[in-house]
Amino acid sequence: MSTLFNIQLSKEDNLLKRFEEIHDYIYANDGLSPQQTLEEFVKILFIKIVDENENLKQFSITTEEWNGLKSGKNVSSFSERIHTLFDKTKKDFQDIFDTDDRIKLSQVALGFTVNKLQGISLLDSSQDAKGLAFQKFLSHHEKNGRGQFFTPEPVIDFCVDILQPKPNDTILDPACGSGGFLMSALKYLQANYKQLDTAKTISQNIFGFDINRSIARIAKMKLLLESNGKTNIFCTNSLEDLDSLKLSVGNKQGFDLLLTNPPFGAKITNTTTLSKFDLGHKWTNQDGRYFKTKTVYTNQNAEILFIERCLQLLKEGGRMGIVLPNGNFENPSLEYLRFYIKQHAKVSAVINLPQETFIPYGTGVKTSLLFLEKDSKNKEQNYPVFFGRVTKLGYQGNKNGTPIYQKDKYGQILKNKNGQPILDEDFTNITEAYKAFLEGRKAETNNNFSILYNELNGRFDFDFYAPENRKLFTHLPNVESVRLGDICEIVKTKSKKLKDANLTVEYVELSDINTHAYEIINSTTLQVHELPSRASYEIQQGDIITAIAGNSVGTRKHATALVTEDFAGSICTNGFRVLRNFKIDFYYLLYYLKSEMFLKQMFMYRTGAAIPNVSDLDLANIIIHLPNPKLIGDISNKMKKAFELRQASKEEIDSICLKFA
């Protein structure tokens, strides 16, 4: 049997070129999707590694066999040899292959692939060559159909830099996907500990779980190409039995370090699974403390269960970094979750990410990073918590994630000492600020600050605790401060008119407000059965309505209006709250509800990524500053005069009677 001479590659470009040629050939000739093509290619790499590991010399194709395939013949000697190798591969890697898995390539595509790879020794090639080639190859192809498994590389590297793994740390990603966090942790260790035994580190200290077999194969292959030895990537459901998980990895004590980006938004509906989690149960609030009830949720977001599972998988004092949707940091309905976290861990840091962070990877969900240290009793309340905000990612928020580079004043791209362009990002600045924070050097900027743990009052989001927002709650000299909920009634009861389906009413939406003039300028005549489901409250003359939902909340376009006689009895959307029965001058309150002080508070209290909104509790807690009575009177008189002039203007225009002959 004549085969090509085994070549030991030293340049990753050579291997990368072969990988690309194989992928392109399969994709062009076999009619597979990009993701299916990638999966088949990874299978072949596993087969080749098994062949090399055991020196079987079966991963080959002769010139005669290849010529036969090219001429359209069925070459059984070749296909039987490779399929026998695949059967052995499935036995050797039972955790990531099913017994009924098969190679889906045509004979000619399989022959082309083997022909391209048979002359290469993956085991003897330099780690840098094959590891880097595979990484580059994946960056070109892996994202096409599996965006949901991806975390942007700058975010991954940032998390690793924050946690600063050490050589003896056991490291786990319980939703490892294709192994991005694990590979970044390994690269960090290799860069910072020159004597690191890479093979030993991979075989003893680096672990990953993923529920998807094809993705777990990719993660395992990445680590195999780094070590040629044992890897600890397991295809398993991280939310299943905890003891079984620990037993499968031989680690009952837990892990030192955990990094993960769990699946967002996926609903877990299995009540047996939910019943095993504290956070799979409903919680009740009693005097500001939350207690687990016996009632199991019918469903729960996967990322919430992952928070609990991650804490369970950490050893005492272990540290973790997790990517989470912002709702987990701010939504009032999830305050029990944050209470649970505070009961089981120290909050080390919260890092806010831009809206566009994950857009190149298939989602526009706004996210933040949460860093915790497991502390089951967590009685210390005096330690500082670091908050950071990333504003520049180093790439555009488009589907391609186009890199953005720093430029000089002439528009020329800046380069580092190695001649490489410098990305325009501030992950580096936040990392440096965090390291200074750990050393006790606290330098507060617009993008980073710290507060004491006991100042966390139920929310974890950056904007809520930002210094410029916290100053709003500082009492101004000679100014009385009151809560909005204490100086008026906030109407939350639906109108009785909505029970009469055939009743004709006027309906007021957010867009019916002249935001500059504090007035309703339009309404729509509808029968009750024609109203949208958000139609809710009946408004009366003298009420004030103010927006609590929508992208304009807390901005200069925030909708607030005084209800005049013309719109009394109308029905308004639940995007407003109706204020009534005032204990202070209502013209002054109307003015205040468009002031910078009010708008900043509303913006700070906003939650929700798709449609921002402010909860009724937070609205009631808005601080109203009351200056001296004379100033309140002056403001009130001017507001009243402005409305009178506007009414007089309308009457003057209405009095015009222009007749044409």
Summary of the structure (lengths in Angstrom):
residues: 661
radius of gyration: 31.3
end to end distance: 107.8
largest distance: 107.8
contacts: 2058
relative contact order: 0.06
helix: 43%
strand: 20%
